[in-house]
Amino acid sequence: MPDSQTVKSPKVIIAGAGLAGLTMAILLEKAGIEYQVLERSSEVQQTLGGAIILSFNVMPLMEQFGVLEQIEAISFPIETTMIYKEDMEVIREINLRSNKMMVGYGTQVIPRPQLHAILLALVPKEKILVNKSIESLVQDTESVTVTCEDGSTYTADILIGADGSDSGTRRALYKDMEKDGITPKIIEEENKTLYMSVFGTTDPMDPANFEGLDDDCTRCDTVVGDERGLTQYRTFIIPNNRVSWRVDFQSSTMDPEWVEGYKNADYKAFDLKKLPERWRGRELAMMGSLGILFDNTPQDKICKVVLEENIYENWKHGRTVLIGDAAHRLLPGFALEGMLDAIVLANLIYEMPTSNHKNIVKALEEFYEERFPTPRRELNPTQQATHVMFGRTWLDVAGRYLLLKLVPKYFKEKSRDYINYYRPQAAFLPRVDTRGENPPTPQRASKKYANYLKSKGDSDTPAAAV
């Protein structure tokens, strides 16, 4: 517990035990800050979801948590990604081998449920309460109190909404804002569903039947569909001879009941029989067809999720703040932004001199100022990428050709530079040495942690600006 101060630390409620919520809980646990996690589901462990790309932005934090080797043992680094037409003509090969040289970490592909399990194991069981869906909140200059659907109430100094895109915390917060005469804003002309994805991970399969299945790195293949409904399908090879797959399609082509039933929803079970039978025959670059992957995937582990591109302009009000999908929802690839949110917010909460209302409001404002520009900046590029990769108009096809075939490698690499440098760490934990050729973005030093180390007579260098 890195805080020897006599000043009382704040009490925090975290709504949601997903990746962002658990990351926040672990950080507060290690900072010695009191917290309680309220999870709306009846079970904490996630069993649904395909593979996700664990970018090097969060790898230093995983090393601080002591789970980096554990993660690397159950994941594969991604070195190349291939983009194909349905006839298997190569559109583009993207080389990612230089990433580790630049930043010191590989970009790992890991099944989402396994990453969730690793983080969950770091949070004491008694700190998480299930069946606690937030219905309303009341806050003033002294505290914030939430009421759950079961009638139970919980009071704290700070409320953190990490409860996904269908956020009960956000709905309660916005009602509270409207009561105070503030109209919440969404940075989007229409809050509408764009695309939907079905995810799954196969059981172990025979390497003799699939190219690269027994390699020690992942193979990422994306096939851009020719059919208007089927926009693309993607496969990742993961450890133990398994394949994680994803099929994307346009919601406008699907049964309206499906769209409404999954709108603004997190991962939910899905029956593959609802997909067109002809999609099973779609060819894979690694041999075989989508149907083979479908048949080798446990049906109770297949799920669907809505893909939306929304950014809510209002992330905070009073003592309440939103992180992750509750605040911003971009297409996959930004799934770990909530974990980065948690790092920044935890550092600011830890550094507060006291937990009075003024300091809390100031900390939440500083969090917003640091984190809001990133998803806001990415909204237009991801929307453009959506049209390029998924679109079917002649402009979309031309854009895809220009982006993937003609745009010089230099410009695509420069567009990722700021991502390569942004690798925040917990300021109240021993700092992980900088790896790779690209130094991280300078980070604010923690005076409180420096004083804590000094009081212990510890010569360890605190997280400081570099």
C-alpha distance (Angstrom), angle and dihedral (degrees) to the residues before:
residue distance angle dihedral
M1 . . .
P2 3.82 . .
D3 3.79 98.4 .
S4 3.77 120.8 86.3
Q5 3.79 92.7 165.8
T6 3.79 118.5 127.1
V7 3.82 90.6 -144.3
K8 3.79 111.0 107.1
S9 3.82 112.1 -107.5
P10 3.81 119.9 -137.2
K11 3.77 125.0 -93.5
V12 3.80 112.9 -125.4
I13 3.81 134.9 -160.2
I14 3.81 115.2 -155.7
A15 3.79 115.0 -162.3
G16 3.80 109.7 -152.8
A17 3.80 135.2 28.2
G18 3.81 98.4 -141.0
L19 3.81 123.8 116.8
A20 3.82 94.2 -70.3
G21 3.80 94.5 43.5
L22 3.80 93.9 47.8
T23 3.81 91.6 46.8
M24 3.79 88.6 52.8
A25 3.82 91.2 48.0
I26 3.81 92.9 50.4
L27 3.79 91.2 49.5
L28 3.80 92.7 50.6
E29 3.80 90.5 44.9
K30 3.79 90.6 54.8
A31 3.81 91.7 43.5
G32 3.81 91.5 54.1
I33 3.80 92.8 -119.0
E34 3.81 119.2 146.2
Y35 3.81 114.7 -116.3
Q36 3.80 145.2 156.2
V37 3.81 126.5 -153.3
L38 3.81 117.8 -143.6
E39 3.83 112.2 -161.9
R40 3.80 119.5 -170.6
S41 3.83 95.5 -153.9
S42 3.79 123.7 83.4
E43 3.82 90.8 -122.8
V44 3.78 130.3 40.2
Q45 3.80 100.5 -152.9
Q46 3.79 113.4 88.7
T47 3.79 114.5 -137.6
L48 3.80 99.0 170.3
G49 3.78 130.8 74.6
G50 3.77 136.0 73.4
A51 3.78 130.1 -116.0
I52 3.79 119.6 -48.5
I53 3.78 130.6 -161.9
L54 3.79 109.5 -113.0
S55 3.76 100.9 -155.6
F56 3.78 126.1 -150.7
N57 3.84 89.2 -110.6
V58 3.82 89.8 83.0
M59 3.81 98.7 32.3
P60 3.83 95.1 93.5
L61 3.81 88.5 55.5
M62 3.81 91.1 49.6
E63 3.79 87.2 52.7
Q64 3.81 90.1 50.2
F65 3.82 88.2 51.2
G66 3.82 89.6 52.5
V67 3.83 94.7 -122.1
L68 3.81 102.2 102.7
E69 3.81 94.6 103.8
Q70 3.80 90.4 45.7
I71 3.80 90.3 53.2
E72 3.79 93.5 46.6
A73 3.81 90.2 50.9
I74 3.82 93.3 60.3
S75 3.80 99.3 35.3
F76 3.79 139.0 60.3
P77 3.80 128.3 -132.0
I78 3.78 114.0 -119.2
E79 3.80 112.4 -130.7
T80 3.79 102.9 166.5
T81 3.77 138.4 11.8
M82 3.78 122.7 -158.0
I83 3.81 125.3 -155.5
Y84 3.80 117.5 -157.5
K85 3.76 141.5 179.9
E86 3.79 115.0 -124.7
D87 3.82 90.0 -97.6
M88 3.84 86.5 59.3
E89 3.79 94.4 -109.2
V90 3.80 106.3 151.2
I91 3.79 113.0 -116.3
R92 3.78 96.7 178.7
E93 3.80 143.2 -14.7
I94 3.80 114.5 -148.5
N95 3.79 115.1 -159.3
L96 3.82 114.9 -148.9
R97 3.81 97.6 169.5
S98 3.80 92.3 106.2
N99 3.81 92.7 60.6
K100 3.78 95.2 84.9
M101 3.79 91.7 48.4
M102 3.82 90.5 50.9
V103 3.80 100.1 43.9
G104 3.80 105.7 14.6
Y105 3.81 95.9 -118.5
G106 3.75 134.5 83.4
T107 3.78 122.1 -124.7
Q108 3.80 100.8 -112.6
V109 3.80 128.2 -152.5
I110 3.80 109.9 -147.7
P111 3.82 134.4 166.2
R112 3.78 107.5 -101.9
P113 3.85 94.5 -132.2
Q114 3.82 91.0 54.4
L115 3.80 93.5 50.4
H116 3.80 89.0 48.1
A117 3.82 90.3 51.4
I118 3.82 91.8 52.1
L119 3.79 91.9 52.8
L120 3.80 93.6 41.9
A121 3.81 90.6 56.9
L122 3.83 89.1 62.0
V123 3.81 93.9 58.9
P124 3.83 118.8 78.2
K125 3.81 109.1 -114.5
E126 3.79 93.3 -128.4
K127 3.81 90.4 60.5
I128 3.83 92.5 66.9
L129 3.81 123.4 70.7
V130 3.83 119.3 -169.6
N131 3.81 131.3 -149.4
K132 3.80 89.2 36.7
S133 3.79 108.0 133.3
I134 3.81 111.6 172.4
E135 3.79 113.8 -124.0
S136 3.80 104.3 169.6
L137 3.78 143.6 -7.1
V138 3.79 138.9 -152.3
Q139 3.79 121.6 -162.5
D140 3.77 137.7 174.5
T141 3.80 137.3 158.7
E142 3.82 91.0 -68.2
S143 3.83 105.9 46.6
V144 3.79 149.0 -31.2
T145 3.81 122.0 -112.9
V146 3.81 124.6 -166.0
T147 3.79 127.0 -161.0
C148 3.80 118.2 -152.6
E149 3.80 127.8 -149.9
D150 3.81 90.1 -102.2
G151 3.82 89.9 59.1
S152 3.80 96.0 -107.4
T153 3.81 118.5 135.3
Y154 3.79 132.6 -152.5
T155 3.80 129.2 -169.9
A156 3.79 128.8 -157.9
D157 3.80 143.2 147.5
I158 3.83 94.5 -108.4
L159 3.80 133.0 24.8
I160 3.83 118.0 -156.2
G161 3.80 116.5 -165.8
A162 3.81 108.3 -150.3
D163 3.80 94.7 147.4
G164 3.79 100.5 121.9
S165 3.78 135.4 -109.1
D166 3.80 91.9 -46.6
S167 3.80 88.8 57.1
G168 3.78 118.3 178.0
T169 3.80 87.7 -171.6
R170 3.80 91.1 57.7
R171 3.80 92.5 49.7
A172 3.80 91.2 49.0
L173 3.81 91.6 45.4
Y174 3.78 93.0 50.8
K175 3.80 91.7 50.2
D176 3.79 87.7 52.3
M177 3.81 90.6 49.2
E178 3.81 92.4 49.6
K179 3.79 89.0 50.9
D180 3.80 86.6 56.6
G181 3.80 91.7 49.2
I182 3.82 97.2 -101.9
T183 3.82 119.1 130.2
P184 3.84 112.4 -148.1
K185 3.80 116.3 -132.7
I186 3.80 134.1 -148.4
I187 3.79 117.1 -155.5
E188 3.80 95.7 -134.2
E189 3.78 132.8 84.3
E190 3.77 90.5 -128.2
N191 3.77 129.3 11.1
K192 3.77 93.8 -134.8
T193 3.79 138.0 145.1
L194 3.79 113.2 -99.5
Y195 3.78 107.8 177.4
M196 3.77 140.3 -9.0
S197 3.79 130.7 -143.9
V198 3.78 135.7 -157.3
F199 3.82 116.4 -151.7
G200 3.77 134.5 -166.4
T201 3.81 144.0 153.5
T202 3.78 121.8 -143.3
D203 3.76 128.3 -132.4
P204 3.84 114.5 -109.2
M205 3.80 110.6 -61.2
D206 3.82 135.7 -163.8
P207 3.85 110.3 -83.7
A208 3.81 89.4 -151.0
N209 3.79 89.6 69.6
F210 3.80 98.8 48.6
E211 3.78 129.9 50.5
G212 3.80 114.2 -119.5
L213 3.80 95.7 3.1
D214 3.82 92.9 129.3
D215 3.83 96.2 42.5
D216 3.80 120.7 120.1
C217 3.81 93.7 -124.4
T218 3.75 131.6 52.1
R219 3.74 127.2 -97.1
C220 3.78 114.0 -144.7
D221 3.79 115.3 -164.6
T222 3.80 124.2 177.4
V223 3.78 120.0 -170.1
V224 3.80 116.1 -164.6
G225 3.79 107.5 -143.2
D226 3.79 123.5 -127.8
E227 3.79 93.9 -153.3
R228 3.80 117.3 87.9
G229 3.79 94.6 -128.1
L230 3.81 99.1 43.0
T231 3.79 104.2 61.0
Q232 3.80 102.1 174.4
Y233 3.77 144.2 -29.8
R234 3.78 126.9 -150.1
T235 3.80 136.2 -165.7
F236 3.80 133.1 -163.2
I237 3.79 124.9 -169.6
I238 3.81 109.9 -136.9
P239 3.84 132.6 -178.8
N240 3.81 122.6 -65.9
N241 3.82 94.0 38.9
R242 3.79 93.7 -70.7
V243 3.78 132.7 139.8
S244 3.78 124.6 -146.3
W245 3.78 111.2 -155.9
R246 3.78 138.8 -172.9
V247 3.80 131.5 -167.2
D248 3.82 118.8 -162.7
F249 3.78 124.5 -162.9
Q250 3.77 139.0 168.1
S251 3.80 113.4 -96.4
S252 3.81 91.3 -145.6
T253 3.79 89.0 69.9
M254 3.79 95.2 50.8
D255 3.79 135.2 83.6
P256 3.87 107.2 -74.0
E257 3.81 89.7 -132.6
W258 3.81 89.8 61.3
V259 3.77 91.9 51.3
E260 3.78 94.5 48.5
G261 3.78 92.9 43.8
Y262 3.79 93.2 55.0
K263 3.79 101.7 31.9
N264 3.80 112.4 130.1
A265 3.81 88.3 -2.6
D266 3.77 131.7 136.4
Y267 3.81 123.2 -132.4
K268 3.81 112.2 -36.9
A269 3.79 134.1 174.4
F270 3.79 116.5 -91.3
D271 3.80 134.9 -164.7
L272 3.81 110.5 -131.7
K273 3.80 90.4 -152.9
K274 3.80 86.6 77.8
L275 3.80 90.7 67.3
P276 3.82 117.8 88.9
E277 3.80 109.8 -89.1
R278 3.82 91.0 -131.9
W279 3.79 90.9 65.9
R280 3.80 90.1 69.4
G281 3.80 89.5 72.3
R282 3.79 95.5 57.2
E283 3.80 109.0 127.9
L284 3.81 123.0 -116.2
A285 3.79 123.0 -143.6
M286 3.80 88.8 -135.6
M287 3.85 91.8 56.6
G288 3.77 128.2 -87.8
S289 3.79 128.2 46.5
L290 3.80 141.1 -82.5
G291 3.79 88.7 -98.7
I292 3.82 90.8 64.5
L293 3.81 90.1 54.4
F294 3.81 91.0 46.8
D295 3.81 91.8 51.5
N296 3.82 93.1 48.8
T297 3.80 94.1 50.2
P298 3.84 120.7 90.6
Q299 3.79 103.7 -112.7
D300 3.81 93.4 -138.8
K301 3.82 89.5 59.0
I302 3.81 96.0 55.9
C303 3.79 115.4 102.9
K304 3.77 143.6 171.4
V305 3.79 132.1 -141.1
V306 3.78 135.3 -174.1
L307 3.80 115.1 -118.3
E308 3.78 111.7 -144.8
E309 3.77 135.0 164.1
N310 3.79 106.1 -143.8
I311 3.77 132.0 144.7
Y312 3.77 118.0 -171.7
E313 3.77 109.4 -147.1
N314 3.81 93.5 -151.9
W315 3.80 110.5 66.7
K316 3.79 97.7 155.2
H317 3.75 144.2 30.9
G318 3.79 127.2 168.0
R319 3.82 108.3 -34.4
T320 3.81 95.9 -17.5
V321 3.81 127.5 92.8
L322 3.82 135.3 175.5
I323 3.81 126.9 -140.7
G324 3.80 136.2 179.1
D325 3.80 120.4 1.3
A326 3.80 90.3 -9.1
A327 3.82 87.6 69.2
H328 3.80 104.6 26.6
R329 3.77 133.5 12.0
L330 3.78 119.2 -168.2
L331 3.78 129.0 161.3
P332 3.84 120.2 -74.4
G333 3.77 111.1 -66.9
F334 3.80 89.3 61.8
A335 3.80 93.0 60.2
L336 3.81 91.1 111.7
E337 3.80 96.6 52.6
G338 3.81 87.4 99.1
M339 3.80 90.0 61.8
L340 3.80 89.8 53.1
D341 3.81 88.7 48.5
A342 3.80 88.6 54.8
I343 3.82 93.7 53.1
V344 3.79 93.8 52.3
L345 3.80 94.0 43.8
A346 3.81 94.5 46.8
N347 3.81 91.0 51.6
L348 3.79 91.2 52.7
I349 3.81 94.0 46.6
Y350 3.80 91.0 48.6
E351 3.78 92.1 50.3
M352 3.84 96.3 52.1
P353 3.82 109.2 118.1
T354 3.83 90.8 -144.2
S355 3.80 134.4 -2.2
N356 3.78 97.0 -117.0
H357 3.80 121.0 135.6
K358 3.80 95.1 -100.9
N359 3.80 93.9 54.2
I360 3.80 92.9 45.4
V361 3.80 92.9 51.6
K362 3.81 89.9 47.3
A363 3.81 92.7 50.2
L364 3.81 92.8 49.5
E365 3.80 90.6 48.3
E366 3.82 91.3 51.8
F367 3.81 89.7 48.8
Y368 3.80 90.8 53.1
E369 3.79 93.1 47.1
E370 3.80 91.8 53.1
R371 3.79 100.4 41.0
F372 3.81 106.2 32.1
P373 3.83 97.0 69.7
T374 3.83 93.0 61.1
P375 3.83 100.4 61.7
R376 3.80 90.1 33.9
R377 3.79 89.9 55.6
E378 3.80 91.4 46.3
L379 3.81 97.6 49.1
N380 3.81 97.5 84.1
P381 3.84 95.8 40.9
T382 3.81 91.7 49.5
Q383 3.79 91.1 48.0
Q384 3.79 88.7 51.4
A385 3.81 90.6 47.3
T386 3.80 88.6 50.4
H387 3.78 91.5 57.3
V388 3.80 92.1 43.5
M389 3.80 95.5 50.7
F390 3.81 100.4 31.9
G391 3.81 105.9 23.6
R392 3.79 124.8 108.1
T393 3.82 104.2 -166.9
W394 3.81 119.4 105.2
L395 3.82 88.4 -108.3
D396 3.81 90.7 55.1
V397 3.80 91.7 49.3
A398 3.81 91.4 48.8
G399 3.80 90.6 47.4
R400 3.79 91.2 50.4
Y401 3.79 90.8 51.9
L402 3.79 93.2 48.7
L403 3.79 95.0 46.3
L404 3.78 98.4 43.8
K405 3.78 100.7 32.3
L406 3.78 110.5 27.0
V407 3.81 110.5 25.2
P408 3.81 107.1 100.1
K409 3.77 116.5 -110.7
Y410 3.81 89.6 -122.2
F411 3.80 94.0 66.8
K412 3.83 94.1 47.7
E413 3.80 90.4 50.1
K414 3.81 92.7 47.8
S415 3.80 89.8 52.1
R416 3.80 88.3 60.0
D417 3.81 96.5 46.8
Y418 3.80 96.3 96.8
I419 3.81 89.6 51.3
N420 3.80 91.2 52.3
Y421 3.79 91.4 55.0
Y422 3.81 98.9 44.9
R423 3.82 104.9 88.4
P424 3.84 107.7 138.6
Q425 3.80 122.9 -169.6
A426 3.78 134.9 -159.9
A427 3.80 103.6 -88.8
F428 3.82 92.7 -150.5
L429 3.82 96.7 56.3
P430 3.81 129.3 72.3
R431 3.78 106.1 -77.0
V432 3.79 119.6 -112.2
D433 3.79 112.2 -128.7
T434 3.78 116.3 -106.8
R435 3.78 113.8 -96.8
G436 3.77 131.0 -163.1
E437 3.78 132.7 20.2
N438 3.81 96.9 -72.1
P439 3.82 111.7 74.7
P440 3.81 115.6 -141.4
T441 3.78 124.1 -105.9
P442 3.84 109.3 -81.4
Q443 3.78 111.0 -92.7
R444 3.78 128.7 -152.0
A445 3.80 113.2 -103.5
S446 3.80 119.7 -122.1
K447 3.78 112.2 -123.0
K448 3.79 91.2 -172.5
Y449 3.80 92.8 54.9
A450 3.80 91.4 45.5
N451 3.82 89.6 53.7
Y452 3.80 90.0 46.9
L453 3.82 91.7 54.1
K454 3.80 90.3 45.5
S455 3.78 91.2 52.8
K456 3.80 89.3 53.2
G457 3.77 92.3 46.8
D458 3.81 87.1 -121.3
S459 3.77 116.9 159.3
D460 3.80 93.1 -160.9
T461 3.77 111.3 125.4
P462 3.81 112.8 -116.9
A463 3.76 123.5 -135.2
A464 3.77 102.6 -76.9
A465 3.74 141.2 165.7
V466 3.77 111.0 -75.6
